[in-house]
Structures are given as structure tokens and as C-alpha cells.
Amino acid sequence: MKKLLFPVLFLVLAAVVSCDNDDDKGVAVNATVKSYIETKYPGASIRKAEYENNGLLEVEFIHDSKLKDAYFKPNNEWVYTEWDIALSALPKSVTDAVAEAYPSHRIDDVDYVETLSGNYYEVEIEKGGAELWLYVTADGTILEGGIEGTGTLLDNSVTAFIETEYPGAAIRKSEYDENGLYEVEIVHQNVVKEVYFNASAEWVYSEWDVAVPALPIQVRSGAAELYPDYRIDDADFVETPSLQFYKLNLERGNFEQDIFLALDGSVIDF
């Protein structure tokens, strides 16, 4: 893999072992944000607000009998607003454009997105369990990327990296994860893989599921030696610019343990 000259191991470990935080993240809406919403969406009723993991403030409100989410930067600058759209409400120009570009897919879900630089429909299409997101303007123009947040969803350098390091890969979807990294889900050699990039579009790490029977014998032996009473419940392969390893989730009754093993089965202590 390509070697990038920046420290990534701490970021990788934090992302790999992170877990969902179910704590209440609700916050009060300040006067500036509240005024913006009331002006832009007259009659809006604010329900709740919380900070997203990417640092944006998400404000949920009711307007025109629709549940909408508006996002703001820390300086109270509005970024975008989105809400669900019924499939029957899609303009014919949008459905025709999607059908022409992806005739074998079906439209599964739609959001309408408003931004400072333009509005569009975020259309989720599906085929045989594989999902893809399209960004389509009202006149049927399919955009190369959405306009949410900082701009184009797939930076050219991100696309180039994936094409080089994972030849023939098909990009399924992309989004920011809970650690602020940009996650791109691809299908490569019939395996679903997640490829992560930092804010500078530099590759941080990739990971994908590995069937337990497919684990190298030295990895299974290493796990058995460390935890003889546990069984391997789940396995992931992780690669970074400087390291490759397996993350194993071990289970014994109601007890679980995550361990990290090198390709030779030796323990990696982070």
C-alpha cells in the first residue's frame, strides 16, 4: 500500500475500537440560530438540537408539516437543511434522469437538500442489496457529488487513491463517521471494504470483515493461546500506511474481548 508520511496509528485505533455513545447530546439553540430558522422557515417549531460528530449543530424542527434538519457551523453559519421526500413527490425530470442513468436500479429513498450554492435531491437507489446515492437537481442534472458540508463528497484525490490501490473497485457510498473521518464504502474483489480518509483527503486506514474459517492458522492459534476459553466471534482485517493486522472479537458466554494480532499471530499492543 502507499506509504503516507503522517502518524495514523492513534487515529486508527480510536476508530477501530470506538463504540456508540448513547448519552443525551441535546443542547440549547442560541438566539442567532433560532432567528435564522424562524426567518428562513416561517412558523417553524424547533424540537431539539445536538452536535454531530463532524462538529456541525443539527437542529430538528417542524415546518410545513414536515420534519426537517438544519445544520450550522460553530460560528452559527447555516450549511444545509434536509428532509424526507415521498417517492411520489419526485419530479418526473428526476425519476427520468435516474432511470436513464441506472435502468436496472430502483429508487429506495429520497431526501431534499437545500444549501447556499443550490438545492438538489439525494436519491438512494438499490440493486440486489447494493446501494448508491445520487445527487440530482430538479431539472434532472446528476451532480458528481453532493453539496453537503464542505463540498464534493468524493475528492479527486480520494477517487484516485481508491482506483490505484483497489483496482476495479466500485464505490457504493460515502459519509463522515463518528470520528470525523471520511468513510468510503467500496466493493473490491467481491468484498465490501471501508476506506477512511482524514480532512486533508489523506488515506488513514481500510478495513473489512474476514470469515473466521478464513483466518490464517497462526492468527487463530495466537488467539487460542491468549484466550483458550474464548471463541472468535468476529474478525476484521485492517491496513494502514505502516501496518496490517487483524482485529478479533472474542466471546465466552456474556464476556467479550477485542484483541489485535499481527499477520504472524503475535499480539500488537497499542
DRENFI-397005 format. One record per atom (N, C-alpha, C): x, y, z. Coordinates in steps of 0.1 Angstrom, whole numbers, padded with zeros to 4 digits, always signed. Example, Ala and Ser with C-alpha at 12.3 -4.5 7.8 and 13.67 -1.06 7.14 Angstrom:
BEGIN
+0132-0057+0078
+0123-0045+0078
+0132-0033+0078
+0128-0022+0071
+0137-0011+0071
+0129+0000+0079
END
This chain:
BEGIN
+0008-0012+0000
+0000+0000+0000
+0009+0012+0000
+0003+0024-0004
+0010+0036-0005
+0014+0041+0009
+0026+0045+0011
+0031+0050+0024
+0029+0065+0025
+0021+0070+0035
+0018+0084+0037
+0026+0088+0049
+0033+0100+0048
+0042+0104+0059
+0034+0112+0069
+0026+0106+0077
+0019+0113+0088
+0015+0102+0098
+0014+0105+0111
+0010+0095+0121
-0004+0092+0120
-0007+0078+0119
-0021+0074+0118
-0025+0064+0128
-0016+0058+0135
-0019+0046+0144
-0029+0050+0154
-0027+0062+0161
-0037+0065+0171
-0051+0067+0166
-0052+0074+0154
-0065+0076+0148
-0071+0063+0144
-0063+0053+0139
-0068+0040+0135
-0074+0033+0147
-0066+0033+0158
-0071+0025+0170
-0083+0032+0176
-0083+0045+0176
-0095+0052+0182
-0108+0048+0173
-0106+0048+0160
-0117+0045+0152
-0121+0030+0153
-0112+0021+0153
-0115+0007+0153
-0122+0003+0165
-0118+0008+0177
-0123+0004+0190
-0134+0013+0195
-0138+0023+0187
-0148+0032+0192
-0162+0025+0193
-0170+0030+0201
-0184+0025+0203
-0193+0036+0203
-0206+0033+0201
-0217+0043+0201
-0218+0049+0215
-0220+0062+0215
-0223+0069+0228
-0238+0072+0228
-0245+0066+0238
-0259+0068+0239
-0263+0079+0248
-0254+0087+0253
-0257+0098+0262
-0265+0108+0255
-0273+0115+0262
-0281+0126+0256
-0272+0138+0252
-0272+0141+0239
-0263+0152+0234
-0271+0164+0232
-0284+0165+0237
-0292+0177+0234
-0286+0189+0239
-0287+0200+0231
-0282+0213+0235
-0292+0224+0233
-0291+0235+0239
-0300+0247+0237
-0297+0253+0223
-0307+0258+0217
-0305+0266+0204
-0303+0280+0207
-0292+0286+0203
-0289+0300+0206
-0298+0309+0198
-0298+0322+0202
-0307+0332+0195
-0304+0334+0181
-0292+0333+0177
-0288+0335+0162
-0293+0324+0154
-0291+0312+0158
-0296+0300+0150
-0312+0300+0150
-0317+0303+0162
-0332+0303+0162
-0338+0313+0153
-0332+0325+0153
-0337+0336+0144
-0336+0332+0130
-0324+0326+0126
-0322+0322+0112
-0333+0312+0108
-0336+0302+0116
-0346+0292+0113
-0360+0299+0111
-0363+0308+0121
-0377+0314+0121
-0378+0323+0109
-0367+0329+0104
-0368+0338+0092
-0369+0330+0079
-0360+0319+0078
-0360+0311+0066
-0372+0302+0065
-0377+0297+0076
-0388+0288+0077
-0399+0293+0086
-0406+0303+0081
-0417+0309+0090
-0426+0299+0096
-0429+0300+0108
-0438+0291+0115
-0431+0279+0120
-0418+0277+0118
-0411+0265+0122
-0412+0263+0137
-0413+0251+0141
-0413+0247+0156
-0401+0238+0158
-0392+0244+0166
-0379+0236+0169
-0382+0225+0179
-0378+0213+0176
-0380+0202+0185
-0368+0199+0194
-0356+0198+0188
-0344+0195+0195
-0331+0199+0187
-0320+0199+0194
-0307+0202+0187
-0296+0194+0194
-0286+0190+0186
-0275+0183+0191
-0263+0185+0182
-0251+0183+0187
-0239+0184+0179
-0236+0171+0172
-0233+0171+0159
-0229+0160+0152
-0214+0157+0154
-0210+0145+0151
-0196+0142+0153
-0186+0149+0144
-0192+0155+0133
-0183+0163+0124
-0183+0178+0129
-0189+0181+0140
-0188+0194+0146
-0200+0203+0142
-0208+0199+0133
-0220+0207+0130
-0231+0206+0140
-0239+0217+0142
-0250+0216+0151
-0262+0213+0142
-0269+0202+0146
-0281+0197+0139
-0293+0202+0147
-0302+0209+0140
-0314+0214+0147
-0326+0208+0140
-0334+0200+0147
-0346+0193+0142
-0358+0202+0144
-0366+0204+0134
-0378+0213+0135
-0389+0208+0126
-0401+0213+0129
-0413+0210+0120
-0416+0223+0112
-0418+0221+0099
-0421+0232+0091
-0429+0227+0079
-0440+0234+0076
-0450+0229+0066
-0453+0215+0067
-0455+0211+0080
-0459+0197+0084
-0449+0187+0080
-0436+0191+0078
-0425+0182+0075
-0415+0183+0086
-0409+0172+0089
-0398+0171+0099
-0385+0174+0091
-0378+0185+0095
-0366+0189+0088
-0354+0190+0097
-0342+0189+0092
-0330+0190+0099
-0321+0201+0093
-0318+0211+0101
-0309+0222+0096
-0295+0220+0103
-0284+0223+0096
-0271+0221+0101
-0263+0235+0101
-0256+0237+0112
-0249+0250+0113
-0235+0248+0118
-0226+0256+0113
-0212+0256+0117
-0211+0262+0132
-0199+0260+0138
-0198+0266+0152
-0200+0281+0152
-0197+0288+0141
-0199+0302+0141
-0214+0306+0138
-0223+0296+0139
-0237+0298+0136
-0241+0300+0121
-0231+0298+0112
-0234+0299+0098
-0242+0286+0093
-0253+0289+0086
-0261+0278+0081
-0253+0271+0070
-0254+0257+0070
-0247+0249+0060
-0257+0243+0050
-0267+0236+0056
-0277+0230+0047
-0289+0225+0055
-0300+0223+0049
-0312+0217+0055
-0316+0205+0046
-0322+0195+0053
-0326+0183+0045
-0339+0178+0051
-0347+0171+0043
-0359+0164+0048
-0363+0153+0039
-0370+0143+0044
-0375+0132+0035
-0385+0137+0025
-0385+0131+0014
-0395+0133+0003
-0401+0120-0001
-0414+0120-0002
-0421+0108-0007
-0417+0106-0022
-0416+0093-0025
-0412+0089-0039
-0422+0095-0049
-0434+0096-0045
-0445+0101-0054
-0443+0116-0057
-0436+0123-0048
-0434+0137-0049
-0422+0141-0058
-0414+0131-0062
-0403+0134-0070
-0407+0139-0084
-0400+0150-0089
-0403+0155-0102
-0400+0144-0113
-0408+0144-0123
-0406+0134-0134
-0392+0136-0140
-0387+0148-0140
-0373+0150-0146
-0363+0143-0138
-0365+0142-0125
-0355+0135-0116
-0356+0119-0118
-0369+0114-0118
-0370+0100-0119
-0366+0095-0133
-0368+0104-0143
-0364+0100-0157
-0348+0100-0158
-0342+0109-0151
-0327+0110-0152
-0321+0098-0145
-0327+0094-0134
-0322+0083-0126
-0324+0070-0134
-0336+0069-0140
-0339+0056-0148
-0330+0055-0160
-0327+0066-0166
-0318+0066-0178
-0304+0062-0174
-0299+0068-0163
-0285+0065-0159
-0283+0052-0152
-0294+0047-0145
-0293+0034-0138
-0306+0026-0140
-0308+0021-0152
-0320+0015-0156
-0324+0002-0148
-0313-0005-0142
-0316-0017-0135
-0317-0015-0120
-0316-0002-0115
-0318+0001-0101
-0332+0006-0098
-0336+0005-0086
-0349+0011-0082
-0346+0022-0071
-0354+0032-0071
-0353+0043-0061
-0358+0038-0048
-0350+0038-0037
-0354+0033-0024
-0358+0044-0014
-0351+0056-0015
-0354+0066-0005
-0349+0080-0011
-0356+0090-0007
-0352+0104-0012
-0352+0114-0001
-0342+0123-0001
-0342+0135+0007
-0341+0147-0002
-0346+0158+0003
-0344+0171-0004
-0334+0179+0004
-0325+0185-0003
-0314+0192+0004
-0313+0206-0001
-0313+0216+0008
-0311+0230+0005
-0298+0234+0010
-0290+0241+0001
-0277+0247+0005
-0276+0261+0000
-0266+0268+0004
-0263+0281-0001
-0260+0282-0016
-0254+0271-0021
-0250+0271-0035
-0260+0263-0044
-0271+0259-0039
-0281+0252-0047
-0288+0241-0040
-0299+0237-0045
-0307+0226-0039
-0307+0214-0048
-0309+0203-0042
-0309+0190-0050
-0317+0179-0043
-0319+0168-0050
-0325+0156-0043
-0314+0146-0041
-0313+0141-0029
-0304+0130-0026
-0312+0117-0028
-0309+0110-0038
-0317+0098-0042
-0309+0085-0039
-0314+0077-0031
-0308+0064-0028
-0314+0054-0037
-0305+0047-0045
-0310+0037-0054
-0304+0023-0050
-0311+0013-0053
-0307-0001-0048
-0308-0011-0059
-0299-0021-0059
-0299-0032-0068
-0293-0044-0062
-0301-0054-0059
-0296-0066-0053
-0289-0064-0040
-0293-0055-0032
-0287-0053-0019
-0276-0042-0019
-0271-0039-0031
-0261-0028-0032
-0268-0015-0033
-0263-0005-0025
-0269+0008-0025
-0260+0019-0031
-0266+0029-0037
-0258+0040-0043
-0266+0053-0041
-0259+0064-0038
-0265+0077-0036
-0262+0086-0048
-0273+0092-0053
-0272+0101-0064
-0277+0115-0059
-0271+0125-0065
-0275+0139-0062
-0280+0145-0075
-0293+0148-0075
-0299+0152-0087
-0307+0165-0085
-0304+0175-0094
-0312+0188-0093
-0326+0186-0099
-0334+0196-0097
-0348+0195-0101
-0350+0193-0116
-0340+0198-0124
-0341+0197-0138
-0336+0184-0143
-0332+0175-0134
-0327+0161-0138
-0312+0160-0140
-0304+0171-0136
-0290+0170-0138
-0284+0162-0126
-0276+0152-0129
-0270+0143-0119
-0256+0149-0115
-0255+0154-0103
-0242+0160-0099
-0232+0149-0096
-0219+0153-0097
-0208+0144-0094
-0207+0141-0079
-0212+0151-0071
-0211+0149-0057
-0221+0158-0050
-0225+0155-0038
-0234+0163-0031
-0227+0176-0026
-0235+0185-0021
-0230+0198-0017
-0230+0200-0002
-0233+0189+0006
-0234+0190+0020
-0220+0193+0026
-0220+0200+0037
-0208+0202+0044
-0198+0210+0037
-0186+0204+0034
-0175+0212+0028
-0175+0211+0013
-0183+0204+0006
-0183+0204-0008
-0184+0190-0014
-0178+0188-0025
-0179+0175-0032
-0176+0163-0023
-0185+0153-0023
-0184+0142-0014
-0171+0134-0017
-0168+0132-0029
-0156+0124-0033
-0145+0133-0039
-0136+0137-0031
-0124+0145-0035
-0117+0137-0046
-0112+0144-0056
-0105+0137-0067
-0093+0128-0063
-0086+0133-0052
-0075+0125-0047
-0080+0113-0040
-0092+0113-0034
-0098+0101-0028
-0101+0091-0039
-0108+0096-0049
-0111+0087-0060
-0099+0081-0066
-0089+0089-0068
-0076+0084-0075
-0070+0074-0066
-0070+0076-0053
-0063+0066-0044
-0070+0053-0045
-0084+0053-0044
-0091+0041-0045
-0089+0034-0058
-0089+0041-0069
-0087+0035-0082
-0073+0028-0083
-0063+0035-0076
-0050+0030-0077
-0047+0018-0068
-0052+0019-0055
-0049+0009-0045
-0059-0003-0045
-0071+0000-0051
-0081-0011-0052
-0087-0011-0066
-0079-0016-0075
-0083-0016-0089
-0096-0023-0092
-0105-0017-0099
-0117-0023-0103
-0128-0021-0092
-0125-0014-0081
-0134-0012-0070
-0146-0004-0074
-0158-0008-0069
-0170+0000-0072
-0173+0008-0059
-0175+0021-0060
-0178+0029-0048
-0193+0028-0046
-0197+0024-0034
-0211+0022-0030
-0217+0035-0023
-0210+0040-0014
-0215+0052-0007
-0203+0058+0001
-0206+0070+0006
-0196+0077+0014
-0202+0086+0024
-0196+0088+0036
-0201+0097+0046
-0191+0099+0057
-0193+0109+0065
-0184+0111+0076
-0188+0102+0088
-0178+0096+0094
-0181+0087+0105
-0180+0094+0118
-0183+0087+0130
-0183+0093+0143
-0170+0099+0147
-0159+0095+0141
-0146+0101+0145
-0142+0113+0136
-0151+0117+0127
-0147+0128+0119
-0140+0124+0106
-0137+0111+0104
-0130+0106+0092
-0140+0105+0081
-0136+0106+0069
-0144+0104+0057
-0144+0089+0053
-0155+0082+0054
-0156+0068+0051
-0162+0066+0037
-0154+0058+0029
-0159+0055+0016
-0161+0039+0015
-0173+0035+0013
-0176+0021+0012
-0174+0016-0002
-0166+0006-0005
-0164+0001-0018
-0166-0014-0019
-0167-0019-0031
-0167-0034-0033
-0155-0037-0041
-0146-0045-0036
-0133-0048-0042
-0131-0063-0042
-0129-0069-0053
-0127-0083-0054
-0138-0091-0046
-0151-0086-0048
-0163-0092-0042
-0163-0091-0027
-0155-0081-0021
-0155-0079-0007
-0159-0065-0004
-0168-0062+0005
-0172-0049+0009
-0161-0044+0019
-0155-0032+0015
-0144-0027+0023
-0148-0012+0027
-0143-0008+0038
-0144+0006+0042
-0131+0013+0042
-0130+0024+0034
-0117+0031+0033
-0119+0045+0039
-0109+0048+0048
-0111+0061+0056
-0100+0071+0053
-0104+0083+0052
-0096+0095+0049
-0097+0106+0059
-0087+0113+0061
-0088+0125+0071
-0092+0137+0063
-0093+0148+0070
-0098+0161+0064
-0090+0166+0053
-0077+0161+0052
-0069+0165+0040
-0069+0155+0029
-0079+0146+0029
-0081+0136+0019
-0070+0126+0018
-0062+0125+0030
-0052+0115+0030
-0057+0102+0036
-0053+0091+0030
-0057+0078+0035
-0052+0075+0049
-0061+0071+0058
-0058+0067+0071
-0057+0052+0073
-0068+0045+0070
-0068+0031+0071
-0080+0025+0063
-0079+0012+0061
-0090+0005+0054
-0093-0008+0063
-0106-0012+0063
-0109-0025+0070
-0120-0032+0063
-0121-0045+0065
-0132-0053+0060
-0133-0066+0068
-0145-0071+0068
-0148-0084+0075
-0140-0095+0069
-0136-0105+0078
-0130-0117+0074
-0137-0129+0080
-0141-0138+0072
-0147-0150+0078
-0138-0157+0087
-0143-0161+0099
-0134-0168+0109
-0127-0180+0103
-0134-0189+0095
-0126-0200+0090
-0115-0196+0080
-0116-0184+0075
-0106-0179+0065
-0094-0173+0072
-0094-0172+0085
-0083-0166+0092
-0070-0175+0091
-0059-0169+0089
-0046-0177+0089
-0045-0185+0102
-0040-0197+0101
-0039-0206+0112
-0031-0200+0123
-0021-0192+0120
-0012-0186+0130
-0020-0176+0138
-0030-0169+0132
-0038-0159+0139
-0048-0166+0148
-0054-0177+0143
-0063-0185+0152
-0056-0191+0163
-0044-0196+0161
-0036-0202+0171
-0032-0191+0182
-0028-0179+0177
-0024-0169+0186
-0036-0165+0195
-0048-0164+0190
-0059-0161+0198
-0062-0172+0208
-0061-0184+0204
-0064-0196+0213
-0054-0196+0224
-0041-0193+0221
-0031-0193+0232
-0034-0182+0242
-0038-0170+0237
-0041-0159+0246
-0053-0161+0255
-0064-0166+0248
-0077-0168+0255
-0082-0182+0251
-0077-0192+0258
-0081-0206+0254
-0095-0209+0256
-0102-0202+0265
-0116-0205+0268
-0126-0196+0260
-0121-0188+0251
-0129-0179+0243
-0130-0185+0228
-0140-0181+0221
-0141-0184+0207
-0141-0171+0199
-0136-0172+0187
-0136-0160+0178
-0150-0158+0173
-0156-0146+0176
-0169-0143+0172
-0169-0135+0159
-0159-0127+0157
-0159-0118+0146
-0145-0114+0143
-0142-0111+0130
-0128-0108+0126
-0128-0097+0116
-0119-0087+0117
-0117-0077+0107
-0102-0077+0103
-0100-0074+0090
-0086-0071+0086
-0085-0056+0085
-0074-0051+0090
-0071-0036+0090
-0058-0034+0084
-0057-0024+0075
-0044-0020+0069
-0043-0005+0070
-0031+0000+0073
-0028+0014+0075
-0016+0016+0066
-0011+0029+0065
+0001+0031+0057
+0013+0024+0062
+0013+0020+0075
+0025+0014+0080
+0023+0000+0086
+0011-0005+0087
+0008-0017+0094
-0004-0024+0089
-0004-0038+0090
-0015-0046+0087
-0018-0055+0099
-0030-0057+0103
-0033-0066+0114
-0047-0070+0114
-0050-0080+0123
-0064-0085+0124
-0070-0080+0138
-0082-0075+0137
-0089-0072+0150
-0099-0084+0152
-0098-0090+0163
-0106-0102+0166
-0115-0098+0178
-0128-0102+0177
-0137-0101+0188
-0139-0115+0194
-0135-0117+0206
-0136-0130+0213
-0147-0130+0222
-0153-0142+0224
-0165-0143+0232
-0165-0156+0241
-0169-0154+0253
-0171-0165+0262
-0183-0162+0271
-0194-0169+0268
-0206-0166+0275
-0211-0152+0272
-0212-0144+0283
-0216-0130+0282
-0204-0121+0282
-0192-0126+0281
-0179-0119+0282
-0174-0117+0268
-0169-0105+0265
-0162-0102+0252
-0149-0096+0254
-0140-0098+0244
-0127-0093+0245
-0122-0090+0230
-0117-0078+0228
-0111-0074+0215
-0096-0075+0216
-0090-0082+0206
-0075-0083+0206
-0070-0079+0192
-0058-0075+0191
-0052-0071+0178
-0040-0080+0176
-0040-0087+0165
-0029-0096+0162
-0022-0093+0148
-0009-0094+0148
-0002-0092+0135
-0004-0104+0126
+0000-0103+0114
-0002-0114+0104
+0004-0127+0109
+0014-0127+0117
+0020-0139+0122
+0014-0144+0135
+0004-0137+0139
-0003-0142+0152
+0002-0136+0164
+0012-0127+0164
+0017-0121+0176
+0008-0109+0180
+0008-0106+0192
+0000-0095+0198
+0005-0082+0194
-0004-0073+0191
+0000-0059+0189
-0005-0051+0200
+0004-0044+0208
-0001-0036+0219
-0001-0022+0215
-0013-0016+0215
-0014-0002+0212
-0013+0007+0224
END
